[in-house]
Amino acid sequence: MAGMPTKAIGAQRTSISVAASKRDTRLDVIRGLALITIFINHVPGQIFEYITTKNFGFSDAAEAFVLISGIAVGLAYGSGFKAGKRLEMAIKAAKRAFTLYLAHMITTFVTLALFICGAWLFHRPGLLVEINILAVLMNLKEGIPALLLLGHQIGYNNILPMYGALMLMVPLILLLNEKSALLALAVSGMVWLLAGIYQIAPQNMLFEGDWFLNPFSWQFLFTIGIVSMMHVKRGGTLPRHPLLFALALGYVVLSFIWVTAHLWDLGNYLAALGLPAVLTGFDKTFLSLPRLLHVLALAYLVINIPAVSQAFRRPADHPLTILGRHSLNIFVAGTILAMVGQVLLYITNRDQVIGPIFVLVGIAAQFAYAYHLEYRREQEKTPPLAGGAIPVPVRISRGVDAYGQGKRK
């Protein structure tokens, strides 16, 4: 920008700020809320856990997070996936998957260190039998490779492997969507159904069983997010009809009553119909239909109720917007903090005062970290001015990658 007239610089900054102000921040805000909810749920045994979304419906923050991530992938990768650039976009998705793998390794081994140190320092060996840790410690020769190969996942450290696997599927999803949105949804739905019926999932290595979150099942929700966003980007609109609205609202209300009134025994009547469990159950591993329909119904209501939709549309500098914008970093920090919280609650016998205080402090720490990341981002992107003038931070409109990390357009 050296030699650029001052007025030109000012005009450029104005246009940049206007572009940023028009950015739809609902994805960041909802993702920020999902991050907070996941953190609270990952510190079980304290009172805030009982007021999170999982207690009021079939789905929880994990479903919301995956749907939002699919939408974000449609934004970040969809337009660039075209002839001559498909390989480039596939490599980009693979790099993101590897980044998620590295992040998972950080949270996994930090979790191991926290629980081992907690058991040693506070003389509480029971910590070593929590969250699938003992299987690794009893057989390090096989346990460590199993962790590295994702064949063993420590409890509460199982979202990122699933999401990394979904990122590897992105090129295929986008290729199918390029042919036809209905084709992409049909193929994805068939994979979801077959995985649920025949229990097809990546296997554990240290003991029998599957991944806690099966990517072959969760890819359907992810694909729905991608295809929906691509449809909108092409100028399409999501279907709006009073009947669909009534069905979505009725299903959300039914789910609320079912969960809050503990009507789980009614599931036996559904099972008696002889249909596959993936259609009638509430299993999270294979993303059973009731859970899938619940998160989609919620999303439909958020989009179609103006007051609700507007409530999620916050300014770019709103705390929740900033939190959601740096979601991968915040997720890693939140996971580590949650593991600290689990150790703390264990050694204090789940003290009902310490637990809530820790959760509040942990949430505050995540917001502080998000603001630190935002400050660094602003410093890195501020363009130098002619004559050595001190640059004024400005917000530049960016695209969004799978975890909300901005990329220059």
ChimeraX attribute file (.defattr): number of C-alpha atoms within 10 A of each C-alpha:
attribute: neighborCount
match mode: 1-to-1
recipient: residues
	/A:1	10
	/A:2	9
	/A:3	8
	/A:4	10
	/A:5	11
	/A:6	11
	/A:7	9
	/A:8	11
	/A:9	13
	/A:10	11
	/A:11	12
	/A:12	12
	/A:13	17
	/A:14	14
	/A:15	13
	/A:16	15
	/A:17	15
	/A:18	14
	/A:19	14
	/A:20	18
	/A:21	16
	/A:22	11
	/A:23	14
	/A:24	14
	/A:25	23
	/A:26	21
	/A:27	21
	/A:28	28
	/A:29	25
	/A:30	21
	/A:31	28
	/A:32	25
	/A:33	19
	/A:34	24
	/A:35	26
	/A:36	25
	/A:37	21
	/A:38	23
	/A:39	28
	/A:40	27
	/A:41	22
	/A:42	21
	/A:43	26
	/A:44	17
	/A:45	19
	/A:46	20
	/A:47	15
	/A:48	16
	/A:49	20
	/A:50	14
	/A:51	12
	/A:52	18
	/A:53	17
	/A:54	17
	/A:55	15
	/A:56	19
	/A:57	23
	/A:58	25
	/A:59	24
	/A:60	21
	/A:61	22
	/A:62	18
	/A:63	22
	/A:64	23
	/A:65	22
	/A:66	25
	/A:67	26
	/A:68	27
	/A:69	27
	/A:70	29
	/A:71	25
	/A:72	24
	/A:73	27
	/A:74	30
	/A:75	19
	/A:76	24
	/A:77	24
	/A:78	24
	/A:79	13
	/A:80	14
	/A:81	19
	/A:82	15
	/A:83	7
	/A:84	9
	/A:85	10
	/A:86	16
	/A:87	13
	/A:88	13
	/A:89	20
	/A:90	20
	/A:91	13
	/A:92	16
	/A:93	23
	/A:94	19
	/A:95	15
	/A:96	19
	/A:97	23
	/A:98	17
	/A:99	15
	/A:100	23
	/A:101	20
	/A:102	15
	/A:103	17
	/A:104	24
	/A:105	18
	/A:106	13
	/A:107	23
	/A:108	23
	/A:109	15
	/A:110	16
	/A:111	25
	/A:112	19
	/A:113	12
	/A:114	18
	/A:115	26
	/A:116	18
	/A:117	17
	/A:118	21
	/A:119	18
	/A:120	13
	/A:121	10
	/A:122	10
	/A:123	11
	/A:124	16
	/A:125	15
	/A:126	13
	/A:127	22
	/A:128	20
	/A:129	12
	/A:130	15
	/A:131	16
	/A:132	14
	/A:133	20
	/A:134	17
	/A:135	17
	/A:136	21
	/A:137	16
	/A:138	10
	/A:139	11
	/A:140	12
	/A:141	10
	/A:142	14
	/A:143	20
	/A:144	16
	/A:145	14
	/A:146	17
	/A:147	20
	/A:148	15
	/A:149	13
	/A:150	21
	/A:151	18
	/A:152	26
	/A:153	25
	/A:154	21
	/A:155	16
	/A:156	20
	/A:157	20
	/A:158	18
	/A:159	21
	/A:160	22
	/A:161	25
	/A:162	24
	/A:163	24
	/A:164	21
	/A:165	20
	/A:166	23
	/A:167	26
	/A:168	19
	/A:169	20
	/A:170	24
	/A:171	21
	/A:172	12
	/A:173	26
	/A:174	26
	/A:175	16
	/A:176	19
	/A:177	20
	/A:178	16
	/A:179	10
	/A:180	13
	/A:181	20
	/A:182	12
	/A:183	14
	/A:184	23
	/A:185	21
	/A:186	14
	/A:187	15
	/A:188	22
	/A:189	19
	/A:190	14
	/A:191	18
	/A:192	25
	/A:193	23
	/A:194	14
	/A:195	20
	/A:196	24
	/A:197	15
	/A:198	10
	/A:199	16
	/A:200	18
	/A:201	19
	/A:202	17
	/A:203	16
	/A:204	18
	/A:205	18
	/A:206	16
	/A:207	10
	/A:208	7
	/A:209	12
	/A:210	18
	/A:211	20
	/A:212	23
	/A:213	21
	/A:214	27
	/A:215	26
	/A:216	26
	/A:217	28
	/A:218	27
	/A:219	27
	/A:220	28
	/A:221	25
	/A:222	30
	/A:223	30
	/A:224	24
	/A:225	22
	/A:226	30
	/A:227	26
	/A:228	18
	/A:229	22
	/A:230	23
	/A:231	16
	/A:232	12
	/A:233	14
	/A:234	9
	/A:235	8
	/A:236	11
	/A:237	11
	/A:238	12
	/A:239	9
	/A:240	11
	/A:241	10
	/A:242	8
	/A:243	9
	/A:244	14
	/A:245	17
	/A:246	12
	/A:247	13
	/A:248	21
	/A:249	17
	/A:250	13
	/A:251	18
	/A:252	22
	/A:253	14
	/A:254	14
	/A:255	20
	/A:256	19
	/A:257	14
	/A:258	18
	/A:259	15
	/A:260	12
	/A:261	10
	/A:262	11
	/A:263	11
	/A:264	13
	/A:265	9
	/A:266	10
	/A:267	14
	/A:268	11
	/A:269	11
	/A:270	15
	/A:271	14
	/A:272	9
	/A:273	9
	/A:274	9
	/A:275	12
	/A:276	15
	/A:277	17
	/A:278	25
	/A:279	19
	/A:280	20
	/A:281	20
	/A:282	19
	/A:283	16
	/A:284	21
	/A:285	19
	/A:286	28
	/A:287	29
	/A:288	24
	/A:289	20
	/A:290	19
	/A:291	24
	/A:292	21
	/A:293	18
	/A:294	25
	/A:295	23
	/A:296	20
	/A:297	20
	/A:298	18
	/A:299	16
	/A:300	18
	/A:301	19
	/A:302	16
	/A:303	15
	/A:304	16
	/A:305	11
	/A:306	10
	/A:307	10
	/A:308	12
	/A:309	14
	/A:310	12
	/A:311	11
	/A:312	18
	/A:313	18
	/A:314	16
	/A:315	18
	/A:316	20
	/A:317	14
	/A:318	13
	/A:319	17
	/A:320	24
	/A:321	25
	/A:322	22
	/A:323	31
	/A:324	29
	/A:325	27
	/A:326	23
	/A:327	23
	/A:328	20
	/A:329	19
	/A:330	23
	/A:331	25
	/A:332	18
	/A:333	18
	/A:334	24
	/A:335	25
	/A:336	22
	/A:337	23
	/A:338	24
	/A:339	24
	/A:340	20
	/A:341	24
	/A:342	22
	/A:343	23
	/A:344	19
	/A:345	20
	/A:346	19
	/A:347	17
	/A:348	12
	/A:349	12
	/A:350	17
	/A:351	14
	/A:352	13
	/A:353	10
	/A:354	15
	/A:355	23
	/A:356	19
	/A:357	11
	/A:358	19
	/A:359	22
	/A:360	12
	/A:361	12
	/A:362	21
	/A:363	18
	/A:364	12
	/A:365	16
	/A:366	21
	/A:367	20
	/A:368	14
	/A:369	17
	/A:370	24
	/A:371	17
	/A:372	12
	/A:373	18
	/A:374	17
	/A:375	12
	/A:376	11
	/A:377	15
	/A:378	16
	/A:379	14
	/A:380	10
	/A:381	13
	/A:382	14
	/A:383	14
	/A:384	13
	/A:385	16
	/A:386	15
	/A:387	8
	/A:388	8
	/A:389	8
	/A:390	10
	/A:391	12
	/A:392	12
	/A:393	15
	/A:394	16
	/A:395	19
	/A:396	21
	/A:397	19
	/A:398	16
	/A:399	16
	/A:400	23
	/A:401	21
	/A:402	24
	/A:403	24
	/A:404	24
	/A:405	16
	/A:406	17
	/A:407	12
	/A:408	9
	/A:409	9
